[in-house]
Amino acid sequence: MSKLAASLREAIVKSGLKDGMTISFHHHLRNGDYVLNMVVDEIAKLGIKDITINASSIFDVHEPLIKHIRNGVVTGIECDYMGKVVGDAISHGLMAKPVIFRTHGGRPAAIDTGKSHIDVAFIAASMADEMGNCTGKYGKSACGSLGYAVSDAQHADKVIVVTDTLAAYPLNDFSIPEVYVDYVVKVDEIGDPTGIVSGTTKITRDPVGLRMAGTAVKVIEASGLLKDGFSFQTGAGGASLAAAVFLKDVMLHKHVKGSFVMGGITGFLVDLLESGCFQSIMDVQCFDQKAIDSLAKDSNHVEVSASHYASPFAKSAIVDSLDVVILGATQVDTNFNVNVHTNSKGLIMGGSGGHSDAAAGAKMTMIIAPLSRARMSLVVDRVQTISTPGSTVDVVVTQRGIAVNPKRPDLLEKLKSAGLPVVTIEYLKELGEKINGIPKPIHMGDKVVAKVEYRDGTLIDTIKNVIDD
């Protein structure tokens, strides 16, 4: 017996895919992914229409989706993140139905509970055997963890593994077992692994970013959370990565032994593990080659599913045990709400990912961002889009001061006692406006182009179409 299909077309036909169905993809190959475009092109050739794409993330490499939306092949998108190329088209009203934005925890929660049904899941795997045991840790297109694909594999009606490296059966060190897989397709290339790394996964050299990173670590020290058993998540932005480097120095100096580190895993977090600062890495997604290599060889570097990482409906999730998370922001408002979905012009260029999941679970959620970007102020009266509610944000760190959420008087006192430059969020808003001026209102239409769901599936905000001046 073999589950090998002769071609992608054959696998799609055998899956029974029809008009109006939902297909899914994971994004571990990030901007190097070939599989989503490959599959949707084949679906278009088969004459199938009215397809909803449930993808953990949409990147700029997926620009061909725009033509497939225009020709009626794709009529719906559900995702956790959307890059600016497709996001710009959606923001201008390209699609009749609104995009559904979820979080990295909310997406598997919706799939696991049946709220979001997948008819056919396509899993890009860098190595697989003919029965469907597959992984992202090995092969010429290795991408590391396949954590975002696990719920898709477990709950989709049909599962197709697409690989460019076939292994002899059985592939022992698998991420997803054959019991969930219906068909396996061998293609020439599933993607370009160099596309995993983006400009956001490099440590900043900007003096402002480095200053903020140093301040962020001082906030962690002052909080009282930096002690044996400490757990930590950081994003992959330049200043956040610099904070991870500075944190390593402090932990080594103070002989602090942390429990686990997680997030989008980079070589900087691998350094924290290998230097003995943490006992383990919990990995739902690798962001660079060093992280991929570490996952393949180090038993203390553990691959986890998106449900295990952050589902609010799981019996427990890793984010529930977080001490500190460092996150970025496009905007923060005076109620500490955070926007990471839209830019200063109201255009879609991101998404929550695990932002609001980690913020909800951590004992201290820290936003680190410059007070100004491109002559636009970070702090506003009301963010353009609420991605993460202010009730889950504790502190905002900028190069011009630190604002503490009034709900945390305990943290405010600790930071003041440590001599840190604590100011009010209103002060940061006023200072930003003094430097940059008050921006002109954005012209938005009446059409809802996207709905933003909180991690529990409730509607937290909507995004309307942009009208160009």
Stockholm file with secondary structure:
# STOCKHOLM 1.0

chainA/1-469         MSKLAASLREAIVKSGLKDGMTISFHHHLRNGDYVLNMVVDEIAKLGIKDITINASSIFDVHEPLIKHIRNGVVTGIECDYMGKVVGDAISHGLMAKPVIFRTHGGRPAAIDTGKSHIDVAFIAASMADEMGNCTGKYGKSACGSLGYAVSDAQHADKVIVVTDTLAAYPLNDFSIPEVYVDYVVKVDEIGDPTGIVSGTTKITRDPVGLRMAGTAVKVIEASGLLKDGFSFQTGAGGASLAAAVFLKDVMLHKHVKGSFVMGGITGFLVDLLESGCFQSIMDVQCFDQKAIDSLAKDSNHVEVSASHYASPFAKSAIVDSLDVVILGATQVDTNFNVNVHTNSKGLIMGGSGGHSDAAAGAKMTMIIAPLSRARMSLVVDRVQTISTPGSTVDVVVTQRGIAVNPKRPDLLEKLKSAGLPVVTIEYLKELGEKINGIPKPIHMGDKVVAKVEYRDGTLIDTIKNVIDD
#=GR chainA/1-469 SS CCCEESSHHHHHHHHTCCTTCEEEECCTTGGGBCHHHHHHHHHHHTTCCSEEEEESCBCGGGTTHHHHHHTTSEEEEEESCBCHHHHHHHHTTCSSSCEEECBTTHHHHHHHTTSSCCSEEEEEESEECTTCCEESSSSTTCCCCCGGGHHHHHHCSEEEEEESCBCCSCCSSCSBCGGGCSEEEECSCSBCGGGGCCGGGSCCCCHHHHHHHHHHHHHHHHHTCCSTTCEEEECSSHHHHHHHHHHHHHHHHHTCCEEEEEEEECHHHHHHHHTTSEEEEEEEEECSHHHHHHHHHCTTEEECCHHHHHCTTSSCCGGGGCSEEEECCSEEETTCCEECSBCTTSCBCCCCBTHHHHHHHCSEEEEECCSEETTEESEESSCSSCSBCGGGCCEEEETTEEEECTTCHHHHHHHHHTTCCEECHHHHHHHHHHHHCCCCCCCEEEEEEEEEECTTSCEEEEEEEECCC
#=GC SS_cons         CCCEESSHHHHHHHHTCCTTCEEEECCTTGGGBCHHHHHHHHHHHTTCCSEEEEESCBCGGGTTHHHHHHTTSEEEEEESCBCHHHHHHHHTTCSSSCEEECBTTHHHHHHHTTSSCCSEEEEEESEECTTCCEESSSSTTCCCCCGGGHHHHHHCSEEEEEESCBCCSCCSSCSBCGGGCSEEEECSCSBCGGGGCCGGGSCCCCHHHHHHHHHHHHHHHHHTCCSTTCEEEECSSHHHHHHHHHHHHHHHHHTCCEEEEEEEECHHHHHHHHTTSEEEEEEEEECSHHHHHHHHHCTTEEECCHHHHHCTTSSCCGGGGCSEEEECCSEEETTCCEECSBCTTSCBCCCCBTHHHHHHHCSEEEEECCSEETTEESEESSCSSCSBCGGGCCEEEETTEEEECTTCHHHHHHHHHTTCCEECHHHHHHHHHHHHCCCCCCCEEEEEEEEEECTTSCEEEEEEEECCC
//
